[in-house]
Amino acid sequence: MLNTKNYLPRIWNVLMLGVAFVGLVSCSEDDGTDGEMMSMKYDYAFHNGQTVASAPYDGMHDATLSAQLMLEEMDGGTMVTVMLMNTVDGEMYPVHAHDAADPASTPNGTPYNESPNSDLLVQMAAGNGGTVTVSQMTEMSYEEITSSYEGFLVVHDPLQDINTADISTYLIVGSFAREQAMPAYESMSFSYDFNTGQVAEAYAYSGNHADNLSAMITVQELAEGQSRVTVDIMNTMDGETYHTHSHDAADPAETPNGTPYIESPNSDVFVQMIMGNGMTARGSQISTYSYTDLTTSYEAFFVVHDPLQTITTTDPTTYVILGSFAR
């Protein structure tokens, strides 16, 4: 026969232990209620249109730059830290928080206030060729920043004049303290030697430019079927202007001067005047052609004209670089 006198107290003790255990677990899972300060990190990729598809970054900065935002809950506020990776040595990066706004109510139709929020984050990060960090203490609470604050983290391009109305000058732009879309955009580079007749013997360069010049095309996939085309020319002459073009391929029997390309360059792909600096000089352009089109189906020639001769699109012997575009 069951001895209820001893059994019931045991059941009561077990139930009370269970309640105490559940209470303990609930307390530890409730953010901050156990006295532990909270922290969170958010990663930001280079601006290839994932935030604003109509205005991906358009400039000369390497697309290897990325950022990380860290928030640390503190007594009386939050410590905000931004880490920038792959910075340019000696350049100053303005790093801002911009409050979100109705584009219909802003002077230039931006979805944010153009004046940054200095109470949250306004800093200058000095590039060092690698990773740099800047920090700022704000009175805004960790809870407010991570749950109710609506704004954008912006890293401006130090290689251009700062323009808070032009999103295409932003190296980094994304919702402040929120998980970011991180699409796996593709990128590919293509190297070119000096024109010694690789395309055709008759087209080998004839002129006075040093033959140590070389070039590289980098094609980067962007949002909404666009691409960024960047050209680096190595061993340029300081102060000389290199006309750098994409020329669509054509049947020589159908062109005015028998060239295997259309003499007018394709400005939807790449037409730039790159200023020589005695070292590596760069030009960059957003193309309406997709990454896949440029790297697989587009048939054209990459041409760098000799800055020491009068430009002519009919005489390939004046081209210091000549090769198939993005191949």
VOTOR-637979 format. One record per residue (C-alpha): residue number from 1; residue in three letters; chain; x, y, z. Coordinates in steps of 0.5 Angstrom, whole numbers, plus 500, padded with zeros to 3 digits. Example, Ala and Ser with C-alpha at 12.3 -4.5 7.8 and 13.67 -1.06 7.14 Angstrom:
  fidren  drenlo  setor    u    v    w
       1     ALA      A  525  491  516
       2     SER      A  527  498  514
***
This chain:
  fidren  drenlo  setor    u    v    w
       1     MET      A  500  500  500
       2     LEU      A  503  507  498
       3     ASN      A  505  511  504
       4     THR      A  502  518  502
       5     LYS      A  505  521  508
       6     ASN      A  512  521  505
       7     TYR      A  510  521  498
       8     LEU      A  507  527  497
       9     PRO      A  512  532  500
      10     ARG      A  517  528  495
      11     ILE      A  513  530  489
      12     TRP      A  512  537  492
      13     ASN      A  520  538  493
      14     VAL      A  521  536  486
      15     LEU      A  516  540  483
      16     MET      A  519  546  486
      17     LEU      A  526  544  484
      18     GLY      A  523  544  477
      19     VAL      A  520  551  477
      20     ALA      A  526  554  480
      21     PHE      A  530  551  474
      22     VAL      A  525  554  469
      23     GLY      A  526  560  472
      24     LEU      A  533  560  472
      25     VAL      A  533  558  465
      26     SER      A  528  564  463
      27     CYS      A  532  569  466
      28     SER      A  539  567  463
      29     GLU      A  536  567  456
      30     ASP      A  533  574  457
      31     ASP      A  538  579  454
      32     GLY      A  541  583  460
      33     THR      A  537  581  466
      34     ASP      A  542  577  469
      35     GLY      A  547  583  469
      36     GLU      A  551  581  463
      37     MET      A  552  587  458
      38     MET      A  550  585  451
      39     SER      A  554  586  444
      40     MET      A  553  585  437
      41     LYS      A  557  585  430
      42     TYR      A  555  587  423
      43     ASP      A  559  585  417
      44     TYR      A  558  590  411
      45     ALA      A  561  588  404
      46     PHE      A  563  593  399
      47     HIS      A  557  597  395
      48     ASN      A  556  593  389
      49     GLY      A  549  595  389
      50     GLN      A  546  591  394
      51     THR      A  543  597  398
      52     VAL      A  541  601  393
      53     ALA      A  541  598  386
      54     SER      A  541  604  382
      55     ALA      A  547  607  385
      56     PRO      A  553  602  386
      57     TYR      A  560  605  388
      58     ASP      A  563  608  382
      59     GLY      A  570  610  383
      60     MET      A  577  608  383
      61     HIS      A  578  605  390
      62     ASP      A  579  598  390
      63     ALA      A  573  594  391
      64     THR      A  576  589  397
      65     LEU      A  574  594  402
      66     SER      A  569  592  407
      67     ALA      A  567  594  414
      68     GLN      A  565  591  421
      69     LEU      A  560  595  426
      70     MET      A  561  593  433
      71     LEU      A  556  595  438
      72     GLU      A  558  594  446
      73     GLU      A  553  596  451
      74     MET      A  555  600  457
      75     ASP      A  553  604  463
      76     GLY      A  550  610  460
      77     GLY      A  550  608  453
      78     THR      A  553  604  447
      79     MET      A  560  604  445
      80     VAL      A  560  604  437
      81     THR      A  566  601  433
      82     VAL      A  567  601  426
      83     MET      A  573  597  423
      84     LEU      A  575  598  416
      85     MET      A  579  592  412
      86     ASN      A  583  594  406
      87     THR      A  584  601  407
      88     VAL      A  589  606  402
      89     ASP      A  595  608  406
      90     GLY      A  594  615  408
      91     GLU      A  587  617  406
      92     MET      A  582  619  411
      93     TYR      A  575  615  411
      94     PRO      A  569  619  413
      95     VAL      A  565  614  417
      96     HIS      A  558  616  419
      97     ALA      A  551  614  421
      98     HIS      A  545  618  417
      99     ASP      A  538  618  420
     100     ALA      A  533  615  415
     101     ALA      A  528  619  412
     102     ASP      A  522  620  407
     103     PRO      A  526  621  400
     104     ALA      A  520  626  399
     105     SER      A  522  630  404
     106     THR      A  529  631  403
     107     PRO      A  532  636  399
     108     ASN      A  536  631  394
     109     GLY      A  531  625  395
     110     THR      A  535  621  399
     111     PRO      A  532  616  404
     112     TYR      A  536  619  409
     113     ASN      A  538  626  412
     114     GLU      A  544  628  409
     115     SER      A  547  631  415
     116     PRO      A  550  625  419
     117     ASN      A  548  624  426
     118     SER      A  554  626  430
     119     ASP      A  550  623  437
     120     LEU      A  551  616  434
     121     LEU      A  557  616  429
     122     VAL      A  561  621  426
     123     GLN      A  568  619  425
     124     MET      A  575  620  421
     125     ALA      A  578  613  420
     126     ALA      A  586  614  417
     127     GLY      A  587  609  412
     128     ASN      A  594  605  413
     129     GLY      A  594  600  408
     130     GLY      A  590  595  412
     131     THR      A  585  595  418
     132     VAL      A  583  601  422
     133     THR      A  578  602  427
     134     VAL      A  574  608  430
     135     SER      A  570  608  436
     136     GLN      A  565  613  439
     137     MET      A  561  613  445
     138     THR      A  553  614  444
     139     GLU      A  548  616  450
     140     MET      A  543  612  445
     141     SER      A  542  605  449
     142     TYR      A  544  598  446
     143     GLU      A  536  596  445
     144     GLU      A  535  603  442
     145     ILE      A  540  602  436
     146     THR      A  539  595  435
     147     SER      A  531  595  435
     148     SER      A  528  601  434
     149     TYR      A  533  606  431
     150     GLU      A  533  607  423
     151     GLY      A  539  609  419
     152     PHE      A  545  608  415
     153     LEU      A  552  606  416
     154     VAL      A  556  610  410
     155     VAL      A  563  610  409
     156     HIS      A  565  615  404
     157     ASP      A  570  615  399
     158     PRO      A  577  618  401
     159     LEU      A  579  619  393
     160     GLN      A  573  623  391
     161     ASP      A  570  630  394
     162     ILE      A  565  628  400
     163     ASN      A  558  628  397
     164     THR      A  552  626  402
     165     ALA      A  547  626  396
     166     ASP      A  551  622  391
     167     ILE      A  550  614  394
     168     SER      A  555  612  388
     169     THR      A  561  615  392
     170     TYR      A  559  611  398
     171     LEU      A  564  605  399
     172     ILE      A  560  602  404
     173     VAL      A  552  603  405
     174     GLY      A  547  599  409
     175     SER      A  542  599  414
     176     PHE      A  545  601  421
     177     ALA      A  546  595  426
     178     ARG      A  542  590  422
     179     GLU      A  544  584  418
     180     GLN      A  546  586  411
     181     ALA      A  544  582  404
     182     MET      A  551  579  402
     183     PRO      A  550  577  395
     184     ALA      A  556  573  392
     185     TYR      A  558  578  386
     186     GLU      A  563  575  381
     187     SER      A  569  578  379
     188     MET      A  575  577  374
     189     SER      A  581  580  372
     190     PHE      A  585  579  365
     191     SER      A  592  581  364
     192     TYR      A  595  585  358
     193     ASP      A  602  585  355
     194     PHE      A  605  591  351
     195     ASN      A  603  590  344
     196     THR      A  608  587  340
     197     GLY      A  603  584  335
     198     GLN      A  599  579  339
     199     VAL      A  593  580  335
     200     ALA      A  596  580  329
     201     GLU      A  604  582  327
     202     ALA      A  602  587  322
     203     TYR      A  599  591  328
     204     ALA      A  605  591  333
     205     TYR      A  606  598  336
     206     SER      A  611  602  332
     207     GLY      A  613  609  336
     208     ASN      A  617  611  342
     209     HIS      A  613  609  348
     210     ALA      A  617  604  353
     211     ASP      A  615  597  352
     212     ASN      A  615  596  360
     213     LEU      A  607  598  360
     214     SER      A  602  593  361
     215     ALA      A  595  593  363
     216     MET      A  589  589  367
     217     ILE      A  582  589  366
     218     THR      A  577  587  372
     219     VAL      A  570  586  371
     220     GLN      A  566  586  377
     221     GLU      A  558  584  378
     222     LEU      A  553  589  380
     223     ALA      A  546  589  382
     224     GLU      A  541  589  377
     225     GLY      A  545  586  371
     226     GLN      A  550  592  371
     227     SER      A  558  591  372
     228     ARG      A  564  595  374
     229     VAL      A  570  595  369
     230     THR      A  576  598  372
     231     VAL      A  583  598  368
     232     ASP      A  589  599  371
     233     ILE      A  595  601  367
     234     MET      A  602  599  369
     235     ASN      A  609  603  368
     236     THR      A  605  609  365
     237     MET      A  608  616  363
     238     ASP      A  607  621  368
     239     GLY      A  603  627  366
     240     GLU      A  601  623  359
     241     THR      A  594  622  358
     242     TYR      A  592  614  356
     243     HIS      A  585  614  351
     244     THR      A  583  607  353
     245     HIS      A  577  604  350
     246     SER      A  573  598  348
     247     HIS      A  572  597  341
     248     ASP      A  566  592  338
     249     ALA      A  569  587  334
     250     ALA      A  567  587  326
     251     ASP      A  568  584  320
     252     PRO      A  574  588  316
     253     ALA      A  570  587  310
     254     GLU      A  564  592  313
     255     THR      A  568  597  316
     256     PRO      A  571  603  312
     257     ASN      A  578  602  313
     258     GLY      A  578  594  314
     259     THR      A  579  594  321
     260     PRO      A  577  588  325
     261     TYR      A  573  593  330
     262     ILE      A  568  598  330
     263     GLU      A  572  605  330
     264     SER      A  568  608  335
     265     PRO      A  569  606  342
     266     ASN      A  563  603  346
     267     SER      A  562  608  351
     268     ASP      A  557  603  354
     269     VAL      A  562  598  356
     270     PHE      A  569  603  357
     271     VAL      A  571  609  354
     272     GLN      A  576  613  359
     273     MET      A  582  618  359
     274     ILE      A  587  615  364
     275     MET      A  592  620  367
     276     GLY      A  599  617  367
     277     ASN      A  603  618  374
     278     GLY      A  609  615  373
     279     MET      A  606  608  376
     280     THR      A  600  605  376
     281     ALA      A  594  609  373
     282     ARG      A  587  607  374
     283     GLY      A  580  608  370
     284     SER      A  573  605  372
     285     GLN      A  566  605  369
     286     ILE      A  559  602  371
     287     SER      A  557  598  365
     288     THR      A  550  597  363
     289     TYR      A  553  590  360
     290     SER      A  552  584  365
     291     TYR      A  558  581  368
     292     THR      A  556  574  364
     293     ASP      A  556  578  358
     294     LEU      A  562  582  358
     295     THR      A  566  575  360
     296     THR      A  563  570  356
     297     SER      A  559  573  350
     298     TYR      A  561  580  348
     299     GLU      A  566  580  342
     300     ALA      A  571  586  342
     301     PHE      A  578  589  343
     302     PHE      A  581  593  349
     303     VAL      A  585  598  346
     304     VAL      A  590  603  350
     305     HIS      A  592  609  345
     306     ASP      A  599  611  345
     307     PRO      A  599  618  349
     308     LEU      A  605  620  345
     309     GLN      A  602  620  338
     310     THR      A  596  623  335
     311     ILE      A  590  619  337
     312     THR      A  587  615  331
     313     THR      A  582  609  331
     314     THR      A  584  606  324
     315     ASP      A  592  605  326
     316     PRO      A  593  599  331
     317     THR      A  601  600  330
     318     THR      A  599  606  335
     319     TYR      A  596  602  340
     320     VAL      A  601  601  346
     321     ILE      A  596  595  348
     322     LEU      A  591  591  344
     323     GLY      A  587  585  346
     324     SER      A  581  581  346
     325     PHE      A  576  585  351
     326     ALA      A  576  581  358
     327     ARG      A  579  574  355
***
